[in-house]
């Protein structure tokens, strides 16, 4: 293996480990690097979109503008076969919400700044005592199961308790599902970011309306509430909210680069990320940074006239924030048309910044190839870390593909703390984006994608039902999928 690897690193033109007959992989990477550094458009297009469109909420006028923006950009970059993939979704949007705490027998009330979590009821008015449910894990609910029924559950978005140290956190929707299961009549989630930051996101594991109101307060408000209910009994929470929910039309946007190999052109690599965002800000980080990276990777491939043996589908998903709606729809359509078997890899870009490696999604053979390719990338830019992970995860557009046995992967990097703290929040704006770091996304993702799309034997396969079940279990995802009602096997 060692001799093979050395030869792989120092090939010139000829047949290589990737069976290239005419292309020097390193030379192609050099061209990609030069193009992005000289001609890259990702920073500029994301800046233009956030300023001219604003937020990109699925089902809104802004969401439609974002779909059209991506479609037109793909066309401009030279993809004449760019297509919309329309689907109908139940769209949720916020109207009014308030949260008031008041002692049961007093007029000494306090109003708290709050945002509604998505898929809360269209109309809700509840009053109930608050029960502190800690970090919102199942163990936390078990400790208060006799108290929380018929009450309002208060819990953290993150893990703060010493007793939960080292445990795996749950998604806010999974914690809300547990609150409903244990009989709570409402949910208050305390954010983890200091500075009065409010967080939104879906509180539903299915993308459908939940039966109880769910709201988010700042970390400071959460601490204030806990002090009050600790020092004074019979504190009531009053939650009032009105929201909108109706069927709307949304569209994934797909630009296809046809494969050139007679043998491999029917195999597909989908590189996708969600274009939609929440409406509290302009979604620059979540997920403008991922989706606009994909748009610029597509530009690079066309600008350099790069050819790939496999077909690549550059995909902008809508509806991710409201329940992975666009990616679920694509998988459903591919299953119905018997095309999913042709998808050999799904590369997902969701909140990726300053790419310095890749996550092989639980596929050891794929990680080994990524390690090898990364060594060549390091010859182009020694700052590239080639730090590759290998773990599967949920709650993004990779999930519907993974649950049907498709191999998934993603670039990986890091955000400055200031940027990460604005996840799903009212501060997720373009000033968080660093031009050099988003260009790193484009450069290194384009290199990895090009290499994988041209491998003679891509080390991926579509897993059977039983293999998929075993894989998800080994990746410690079964419990979360059961809570999220996405486990289709017997428990």
N, C-alpha and C positions, 0 to 999 in steps of 0.2 A: 504493500500500500504506500509506503514511504517513497519508493522510487517512482511509482505511478504519479504521486502527488507532485514531486519535483518536476517531472516531465510535463505535468499539466500546467504548472506555473510558467514554464519557460518555452512554451511552444511558439512557433512563428506561424507561418501559413501552411495549412495542410490538415490532415485528419487529426482531431483532438479527442479528449475525453468526452466532448459533447458532439463528436462526429461532424464538426464543421469542416467543409472541404475548401472554402474560399475565404472565410472571414476569420480574422484574428480577433478573438474575443476582447483582448486587451485594447486593441485598436478601436473597436466599436465603443467600448467604455470611454475611451479618450474622447471620441467624437461627441458622445452624449454629454460628457462633462463640459466640454468646450461650449456646446450649444446652450446648455442651461445657464452657464456663467455669463455668456455673452447675450443670449437672446431670450432668457427665461421670462415668462409672463405671469407666473403664478401669483406673485405678490401684487402686481398691478391689477390683475383681473379680480382677485378677491377684494382688493380695496375698492375697486369700481362697483362691484356687486353689493358690498355692504353699504356703500354710500347711496347708491341709486335705487336699490331694492329695499334694503332694511332687513328685517327678519324674514325667514322663509318658512313660515308655518304652513304645513300641509293643509290644503283646502281653502287657504286664504287667497286673496288677490295677489299678495306678495309671493305666495308659493307658486302660483301660476307664472308669474314673471320670472321666477328663478328657473323653472323648467324651461321656459323659452330662452332664457339667457344661456343656459348650458347647451341646449339644442343648437342655437345659432353659433355658439363658439365651436362646437364640434364640426359644424358645417364649414365654418371659416377656416378651420385647421386642416380641412381636406378630407372629411369623412362624408361622402355623398349619400351613403346608406344609413345615416343616423336616423333613428326611429324613436317615436314615443311608444311606450308600453302602458296604455291607459288601464286604470282599475278604479273601482268604486270603493270608497271607504266611509266609515262612520267618522265624521270629522268632529273633533271637540275643540271648543275655544272658550276662553274665560269671559265673564261679564263682571260681576261684582262679588266681593267677598269681604267679610269682617269677622274678627275674633275678639270677643270681650270676656274677661275674667271678672267675676263678681262673687263676693261672699253670699251664701244662701239667704241670709237675713240682713242684708246691708245694701245701701246704694253706693258704696265705695267701689266703683267698678274701674277697670283699666282696659283700654283698647290697645291691642297689639298689632303692629304692622305684619301683614301676612300675605301670602299668595296661595291660590288654589292649586292643587296638584291635578294634573290632567286625568280625565275620565271620572272625576267626581260627579255627583248627580247634577242634573239640569237645574234642579231647585232643591234646596235643603235648608231647614231651620231646626237646629237641635240645641238642647240644653242638657248638660250632664256633668257629673263630677269627673275630675281628672285623676287618672291612675298612672303613676310613673312606671312605665314598662322597660326602663333601662335602655339597652341597646336594640331592643326589638327582635332579638333572636328567639327561637322557639323555647329555649331554656328560660329566657326572661319572662315570656308569657306564662310558662308553666308555674313560675313562682307566684304570679298574681292572678291565676286563672279564676279564683273564687271572687276576686274583686272587680276584674275588668269587664265582666259581662254587664251590658247596659250602661257602660261608662265610656268616657273619652280617653283613648290611649295616647299617652305622650311617650315618644322614644326618640333616640338619636339616629341621625342618618349614618353615622359611623360607629365604630366600636370604641368605647371609652372606659368601660368597667374593667378592673383588674381581673375579675373572674372570667372575662371573655378574651383576655390577652392570648394571642396566638391562634384564635379561632377564625374561621372564614366569615367575613361579613356577608349579609344578604342585601339584595337590591331593595330599594324603597318599595317597589311594588310587591315583592315577596313578603316584606315586613307588614305591609298593609293587608295582604291576603291572610297572614297569620292573625292580625287584629280582628279581621272579619270572622275568621274561624273561631276565635275565642270569644266572640259575642260583643265586641266594641261597637259603639254607635257612632263614633267619629275618631279621626286620627289627627294628631298634631306631631309633625316631625321637626325636630330641632336640627338646624344646619350645623356644620362643624367649622365653618370659616368665620373668623372674627371680622368685625367692622360693619355689622348690620347687613350682611349679604343674605339675600333671599334666593332660594333655589326652587326651580320648578322641575317638571318631569312627570311622567305617567305614574299613577298609583295603581294601575291595573295590570295584572299579569297576562291578560288576554286581549287587551285593546278594546274591550267593551266597558260600558259604564259600570262602576262599582256601586254598591247600595248605600254606602256611607260617605259623608264628606271627608276629604283629606286635605290638610293644609300644611304649609311649611312656615316656620318662624326662624328668625336668626338665632345664632348660638347664644347671644346675649339674652334674647327673650326667653329662650329655653331655660337658661340658668335662673332668670327672674321668676318664671313660673314654678320651678322646682323649689325655690326658697319659700315662695308663698304657700304652696300646698303642704310643705313640710311644717311651717310655723303656724298655719291656720287651717282648721278643718272646714270641710263643706264648701270648698271653693268650686264654683260652677263655671264651666266654659260654655259660652254661647257662640255658636258658629252659624253664620248666615251666608248663603252663597246662591248665586244664579250663574248658570253657564249655558252654552249652546251645544247642541249635538244634532247632526243631521248628515245624511248621505251626501257625499260630494265626489267629484271626479278628480283624480290625481294621476300623475304620469311619471313612470321611470323614464329615463333618457338613456339610450344605448347607441354607442358608436362602435362599429365592428371593423376590425382589421383582419381580413381573411387570411387564413394560413396558406402557405405556398407548397407544402409537402403533400404529394398524392397520398402518402401513407398516413400522415398525421393531421391533415387540415380539418378533419371532422372533430378532432379533439379541441376542447375549448378551455381557455383560462379566462375566468371572469375577474377583472379588477374593479372593485366597486366600493362605494362609500355613500353615505346618505347626504343628500343635498339639503334636506329640510332642516329647520332649526326651530327652537322655541321662540316665543314672541316677546320675552322680556328685554332682549337686546338684539344684536344683529348676527349672532351665531358665527363669529369669526373663527373661534377655536373649535366649537362643536356645531357643525363639523365642516365649516368652510375650509379649514386647513387641510382636511382629508380629501374632500370632494374636489377642491380646486387644484390640489396636487395631481389628482387623476386627470383632470382636464389638461394640465400642462405636460404630463407624461405622454398623453395622446398626441399633443402638439409636437413633442420631441420625435416620436416615432414617424410622424408624417414629414416633418421638416427634414429629417435625415434619410427619409425613404427607407426605413428599416424594414426588413422582411423577416417574418417568423414562420416556422414550420407549422405551429399550431395557430388556430384562430384565437384572437384576443377580443373580448367584449369589454369595452370601457363603459362602466355603468354608473349612473347617478340614480340612487334610490330615493324615493319619497316615502314619507310615513314611518320612517324608522323610530322617530321619537314617540309615536303614538302606538307602538306595538310591532315594529319590524314589518309594517304592512306591505311595503313595496317589495322587499326581498321575499317575504312569504308568498306573495302573488307570483313572482317570477318562478320560484321553485314549484309552485302548484301548476303553472302553465307548462313548465318543462317536464314535469311528471306526466301530465296529461298527454303531451305530444311525444313522450318517450325520448326526450332529448337530454334529460338530466344525466344519463349514463355517459354522455359526451363531455360533461363538465369535469375535467380532471383536477382542477384546482380553483379555489375561490380565494383571491387575495383581497382582504378587507382593510380599508383605510378609515379608521374612525378615531379622531382626536390624536393623530400621530404627528409628532413634531420632532425636528432635528434627528432624522433617522440615522441610527448608528448600528443597526442590526436588524434581525427579523425574528419573528416568532413562528416556528414551524407547526404550531397548532397540535402538537402531540404525535407528530410523525417523525420518528427517529431517522429514517432514511432521507427524508426531505431536509432535515436539519443538517445532516452530514454534507449534502450537496450545497446547502446555503453557506456552510462553513468554507467549503472549497471556493465557491464563487466569491465569497467575501474577501478571501486572500488576494484575489485578482483586483477587486475594488480597492483594496488597501494600496496596491501599486499605483493606482490613479490618484488617490488622496490618502496620505498616511494618517490623516485625522480620523478616518473611518475606523470605528472600534471593532467591527465584526463581532459584536456581542449578541449572540443568537440564543433565544429562549425556545422552549418546546412545551407549551402548555395550552390546552384548549380553554376557551372562556365563552360566556354567554352575554346576552343583552346587546348584541349588535347584529349587523346584517350577515355575519358569518353563520349565525345560529341556525336559520332554516336550512341552509346547505349542509351543515355539519350533522343535523338531526336526520338527514337522509343519506348519510354515509359519504358525503363529498369531503375530500381533504381541504382544509382551509389554512391560511397563513396571514401574516400581516407584518408590515414594517414596525419597528419599535424604536423609541427614542425617549425624550424627556421634555417636560415643560418647565419654565420658571415657575416658582411657587405662586407668584402673583397671577399668572395665567391660569394655572390649574385651579386656583381658588375661585375662579369665575365660571367654572363648569355649571351649565344650566342656570346661570345667574344673570342679574341685571347689569353686570359689568363685562359680559362676553362681547367685546368690541374689537375693532381692527387694530387699535393701538397695542394690543397684546401680541401681535404677530411680528416676528423677527424675520427680516428678508433672507438673511443667510441661512437660517435654520429651515425655513420652508423650502428654500432652494435645495437644501440637503435631502429633503423628502423626495423631490423630483429626481435629482441626480441618481441617488442610490436605488430608489424604487425602479426607475427606468432600467438601470443596469441589471438588477436582479430579475425583473420581468422578462427582459430580452433573453437572458441566459436560460431561464426556465422554459420559455416558449420555444426554444430551439434545441433543447435536449432530445436526444434520440429516445431515451428511456426515462421519462419523468417518474420518479419513485412515488407515485400516488395511485390509488385505485378507489373505485366506489365500493364501499363496504356493504355487506349484506345486512339484513335487519338484525341478525344475531350478533354480527361483528360490531355493528353500530352500538347496540345495547351494551356490549362488553366494553367498548371503547369509552363510552360516556360514563360508565360505572368506574372504570379505572382512573378517569380524569376527575373523579369526585364531583360530578355534576348531577348525579341522580336525584339527590335530595332537593336541590334547587329546581330541577325540572318538574318534580312532582308538585312542589308548592306552586310553581308557575303553570301547572296544568298542561305541560308540554311533554310529559312522559307517556308514551303510547303503549308501553309494555305493561304486563302484569307486575304489580308491586311486590 
